[in-house]
Amino acid sequence: MIVIGGGPAGMMAAGRAAERGARVLLLEKNQTLGVKLLLTGGGRCNLTNATFDDRALLARYGKGGEFLFSSFVQFGTEETIGFFNRRGMATKVEPGNRVFPFSDSARSVLEVLTHYLREGGVEVRSGAAVEALLREENAVVGVRLASGEEIRAGAVVLAAGGASRPETGSSGDAFAMLRALGVAVNTERSALVPVAVKEEWVKDVQGISLDDAKATVFVDGKKELQGRGKLLFTHFGLSGPLILKMSRSIGELLSYGSVVIRIDLMPQREIGALREFLHELLRGEAINKTIKNALATLMPSALVDVVLATANTAADVPCHSVTREQRHAIAEAIKGLPLSTMHLLGLEKAIVSSGGIDLLEVDQKTMRVRSHDGLYVVGDVLDIDRPSGGFSLQVCWTTGWVAGNMVPCKV
Ligand SMILES: Cc1cc2nc3c(=O)[nH]c(=O)nc-3n(C[C@H](O)[C@H](O)[C@H](O)COP(=O)(O)OP(=O)(O)OC[C@H]3O[C@@H](n4cnc5c(N)ncnc54)[C@H](O)[C@@H]3O)c2cc1C
């Protein structure tokens, strides 16, 4: 059997099949396994959600819940926690039922999985990018690597991830391979949409547009994404080409934790240069003005109010009385106005997936692609919406285990 992709779902599928006695070859295009896994939960890996009531759990996946029912019966959240605990990785539960390794390190999760692979004798080939699935009539019989090499197998598990964060290796290859077989893949939800935020002050600055702003996106305090361009404040939040371009990624990040976008109103100046510039402005020509009037020469006055409120500085302080600390706080606010993202607008739900194989194409008891014998799909390849809280990785453990448990052993 061949597994394409050494992420959480692929490692689980490979390990489980090998445990059952199958000869397994795991092909990974990166040099190392689990690159994205190591990023999860801000490097701490929120590996599942301790929701043990099946109905409550399935409800979290929207329409995908129905599809997942029979696989969760086989391998659910309890089995996941047991799997890692039995292999020496202690876990802890944090608010929202989020389960983390006791070590607070995603590496502990990866170590359990790589040990599982070694234990079962799985052959791992890294630096091996699969280019295509080999088909004979209605069966998948192997793979062709980018090097041209062809490898045949009785079963192929496609665990190459979705299309988000291509730098981690999951760059949509799985979708292309499935489409080449004529299998339906949904990606239409990758729409360009504005972003709604919690802060009420956006209403006061609605209509203001910045030709050159920088947006940096943090998930649970960790920097994940950055872009630069034209930004527009609206009555509900943020829009403009910069935000629309980033919206798909922001939508996905919302599935993994709390998202804060910091807006740099003056990306042309580094923080040090900006502090220096403000120092000269406030001590020079603007010395007898109020700080609000001085800053209004740099940006629209409604935005000045927001900057001053963020920097905890009264608008009517004369420039000569502005302290060094206040000046620094103003510079920080200009370089990173924080906005808590709530959801994307124009989508019914606050969560999106990057799309995936249409669930109607997949047998929910086995993860086999109905139209092609010998082909199984797991993890992010599946088109399932996942809220934040460990639900995404749980899909990987469940579907990976089920596929590994279902492929015939002599392959
Ligand atoms: C920043 C961030 C934080 C997250 N935090 C959490 C969290 O805390 N909890 C949670 O539940 N989920 C989280 N997720 C989601 C979680 O990471 C994914 O659901 C999970 O990694 C999907 O696993 P996978 O095995 O399906 O795919 P991936 O992890 O994407 O792995 C796919 C693998 O296949 C390889 N591959 C791709 N194409 C080929 C090819 N052609 N040939 C060979 N190999 C190939 C890739 O290199 C990659 O190693 C987070 C995601 C991100 C981006």
The ligand as a Gaussian input file, in Angstrom:
#p B3LYP/6-31G(d) Opt

LIG

0 1
 C       -1.370000      27.680000      11.433000
 C       -2.214000      26.459000      11.581000
 C       -2.571000      26.041000      12.847000
 C       -3.397000      24.927000      13.002000
 N       -3.723000      24.527000      14.267000
 C       -4.555000      23.468000      14.428000
 C       -4.876000      23.003000      15.743000
 O       -4.364000      23.485000      16.756000
 N       -5.757000      21.961000      15.840000
 C       -6.306000      21.356000      14.743000
 O       -7.114000      20.440000      14.913000
 N       -5.945000      21.726000      13.494000
 C       -5.087000      22.754000      13.315000
 N       -4.711000      23.110000      12.051000
 C       -5.193000      22.306000      10.905000
 C       -4.308000      21.066000      10.730000
 O       -2.956000      21.477000      10.641000
 C       -4.690000      20.314000       9.473000
 O       -6.045000      19.949000       9.578000
 C       -3.838000      19.054000       9.312000
 O       -2.474000      19.345000       9.243000
 C       -4.246000      18.294000       8.062000
 O       -3.512000      17.116000       8.030000
 P       -3.326000      16.268000       6.698000
 O       -2.484000      15.108000       7.058000
 O       -4.646000      16.042000       6.083000
 O       -2.565000      17.256000       5.723000
 P       -1.195000      18.073000       5.896000
 O       -0.852000      18.266000       7.311000
 O       -1.374000      19.256000       5.039000
 O       -0.121000      17.080000       5.291000
 C       -0.113000      16.745000       3.924000
 C        1.265000      16.265000       3.560000
 O        1.263000      15.795000       2.231000
 C        2.445000      16.225000       1.592000
 N        2.199000      16.303000       0.157000
 C        1.430000      17.206000      -0.505000
 N        1.457000      16.966000      -1.814000
 C        2.259000      15.888000      -1.994000
 C        2.690000      15.187000      -3.138000
 N        2.299000      15.529000      -4.379000
 N        3.526000      14.134000      -2.967000
 C        3.953000      13.772000      -1.735000
 N        3.578000      14.426000      -0.618000
 C        2.736000      15.469000      -0.743000
 C        2.716000      17.578000       2.202000
 O        4.065000      17.952000       2.036000
 C        2.320000      17.359000       3.641000
 O        3.389000      16.917000       4.437000
 C       -3.862000      24.217000      11.868000
 C       -3.467000      24.619000      10.594000
 C       -2.647000      25.730000      10.449000
 C       -2.239000      26.152000       9.075000

